[in-house]
Amino acid sequence: MSRWILLVTVALALGWSGLWAVSARTLKGDIETWFEARRAEGWQASYADLRVRGFPSRLDATLTELKLNDPARGLGWEAPFFQILGLTYKPGHKILVWPNDQVVQGPSGQVGIASTGLRASVVQDAQGTLLRVNLEAGKLTIDGPDHALTLTDLRSALQQVPGTTGLYRLGLSAGPPGDPDGTLSPGSGRKDELQVQAELLFDQPWTTDTLTGPTPQPEVIDLRLAEVRSGDLMLAFSGLVAVDPQGRPTGETTVRATDWREMLDHARSHAQIPEALARTLDDAFSLAAGPKGNPDTLDVQLNFDEGRVSMGMIPLGQAPRLSLP
C-alpha cells in the first residue's frame, strides 16, 4: 500500500510540476506577445529582462528596465522594474507592484512619481473586465511640470457596481496632503486627511485592454464627498455633474470651507494654482462669504454649464476638462 501511495504522490508532483511549467511559459509568452503587438502598432515597447518564478503555487512575473511610449496619445512610462504577482489557482486575481521611482509622460509633460509600498490588487472576470481594484502606498509623491503633491497612507478602491455597465464606486483616503519636501498644509492640532467618495459612470467598462485601446471616459460624476482637513482648516466638495464627449461638465457642486483664506494663500505661495485664478477665487469667495457674517467661512454653490463655471451671477471662467488621455 505504501508503494502505491508513493507512486501516486510522485505522479501528482510530476503532474503539478508540468502544469506549473506550462502556466509559466504561457504567462511569459502572453507578456512577450503583448509587447510585440504594441511595437507593431508603432509604440516604443521594451524591457531588459522577463522572468517568471514562484513554483509551486505562484506565478510571479518580473520585468526590468521597462519603456512604453504611445506616440498617438502622447503617453509614456519608464520604470526600473514592474511585477505581476499571482496564484496558480486564482488566475483572475493579480497583485501589481511598482518601483519606488518611475516616470510618466503625459500630454502636459513629464511627471515623476516617487513612492514607498505602491501596489494594487486587481480582480477581473474571464472576459478581462475589472471588477475591483485596491491600491495602497505608504507615501506617494507626484511631481509634475506645474505642481507637486505628496500623500501618505494612501488607500484607494474602485469597484464595479453590478447591474449597470460602466458604473463604479470610488473610495479614497490619505494622510496629510503636504508638499514634496515633507512640510504639511497649513493648520495644526488634528490629524490631516483626505477623503473621497464618489460614483462614476463611464462610457465603457474598464478592462485589461484599456491601456492599448480607447480610454473609458466619464459621463456622470456623483461626488458624494471630497474633503481635505488640515488642523482647523477644512475644504469640502460635493455635487453631481454630467460630462459631455468633449469633457465639459454640466451640473452643480457645493463648496464648504473654513479658514479658506489661509488655504488659498498656501496654494498661491506654493504655485499649486495660477495667480490669476487665485485672485479670481479670492474676490469671488470674499463676496460670497462676507454677507454671512464670517469672512473666513465659505458655503457656496458652483454652477457648471458646458464647461463654464460660475458662482451665482459671478462668472469664474472655464472649468477643467474632465477627460482622460
C-alpha positions, -999 to +999 in steps of 0.1 A: +000+000+000+028+024+009+043+018-025+011+028-043+009+059-021+044+068-031+037+063-068+006+084-066+024+111-048+052+112-073+028+112-102+008+141-087+041+160-081+052+155-116+018+165-130+017+196-109+053+205-119+043+201-156+012+222-151+032+250-134+058+249-162+031+252-189+014+280-170+047+299-165+056+295-202+021+307-212+023+338-190+057+347-203+045+342-239+015+363-233+036+392-220+061+389-249+032+388-274+017+419-258+049+439-262+053+426-298+018+438-306+025+472-292+056+476-313+036+466-343+012+495-335+041+520-335+048+521-298+082+521-282+078+490-260+108+473-245+122+456-214+157+443-205+146+410-188+115+390-181+114+362-156+085+341-142+091+324-108+070+311-078+069+273-081+049+255-069+019+277-061+027+312-075+032+327-109+052+359-104+064+378-134+092+404-131+101+428-159+132+451-157+141+484-174+106+490-189+099+516-215+065+522-230+056+551-252+023+555-272+030+584-296-006+586-308-019+596-273+013+612-261+016+588-232+047+571-219+061+552-188+095+542-177+104+521-146+134+501-134+111+471-128+075+460-126+059+429-110+028+410-117+022+385-089-005+358-088-015+324-075-019+295-099-053+286-086-066+323-088-060+334-124-083+364-122-066+379-092-033+397-096-010+419-074+008+447-092+040+461-077+056+493-088+092+506-080+100+535-057+107+557-086+091+559-121+084+585-148+051+590-166+049+611-198+015+628-203+001+653-227+011+681-203+046+670-198+067+646-177+056+635-142+079+620-117+064+595-092+082+586-060+066+561-036+070+535-009+050+504-009+030+512-041+010+482-051-025+472-063-048+442-060-067+437-093-096+413-097-111+407-132-136+383-147-130+358-175-135+385-202-109+408-187-134+433-172-121+449-140-143+441-111-123+455-082-090+474-078-075+482-045-044+505-044-022+514-015+011+533-008+029+543+024+039+575+007+033+588-028+048+620-043+036+632-077+059+659-092+046+674-124+056+703-146+034+729-128+027+715-094+035+687-069+017+667-042+026+643-015+002+619+002+008+594+029-010+562+040-029+562+007-058+537+003-080+537-028-107+513-040-125+512-073-154+486-076-178+479-104-214+483-094-233+451-105-262+457-130-250+489-147-223+487-173-196+512-167-207+523-132-180+522-105-178+532-068-146+551-058-133+554-023-100+571-014-083+581+019-049+595+026-028+612+052-016+648+050-017+663+015+016+680+021+044+692-001+071+671-016+097+685+009+077+669+037+060+701+051+023+699+057-005+721+046-014+750+069-030+742+103-022+721+132-038+701+160-059+674+144-047+647+121-046+658+084-066+637+060-080+635+025-113+616+018-131+610-015-164+591-020-180+590-055-198+570-081-186+574-117-204+563-148-180+557-178-189+552-214-175+517-213-162+494-186-126+492-176-108+462-189-073+448-191-071+461-227-078+497-216-041+506-218-040+498-255-075+508-266-097+539-261-097+551-225-131+549-208-144+585-204-166+597-175-202+605-184-216+612-149-197+621-117-217+618-085-193+633-060-207+623-026-177+638-007-143+652-014-128+666+018-094+679+029-087+686+065-055+701+079-057+711+115-085+736+118-088+740+081-114+722+061-123+722+024-151+700+011-169+695-023-200+675-032-222+676-063-235+659-094-223+667-129-228+652-164-198+652-187-201+656-225-179+638-250-155+669-250-151+666-212-172+696-204-191+693-171-227+705-166-243+705-131-238+718-096-212+715-069-213+727-033-181+741-017-177+744+020-146+757+037-132+771+070-102+794+070-103+794+033-081+825+030-052+806+046-057+776+023-058+799-008-027+818+004-009+784+008-019+772-026-008+805-041+026+806-024+033+770-034+023+776-070-004+750-068-029+772-087-022+800-112-020+835-097-048+848-120-072+821-108-061+827-072-072+864-075-105+854-091-112+829-063-102+854-036-126+881-050-154+856-055-151+839-022-148+872-003-180+884-019-198+851-011-185+848+025-189+884+035-227+886+039-228+855+061-210+874+089-179+852+090-154+861+062-133+831+068-162+806+064-174+796+030-205+778+018-213+784-019-226+766-049-206+764-082-227+761-114-212+743-144-227+749-179-210+731-208-176+737-193-182+772-180-182+777-142-199+804-122-209+813-086-244+826-088-241+855-112-204+857-110-185+840-139-153+823-129-142+811-163-136+778-179-138+746-158-111+719-162-119+693-189-129+661-172-115+637-198-088+610-195-059+607-220 
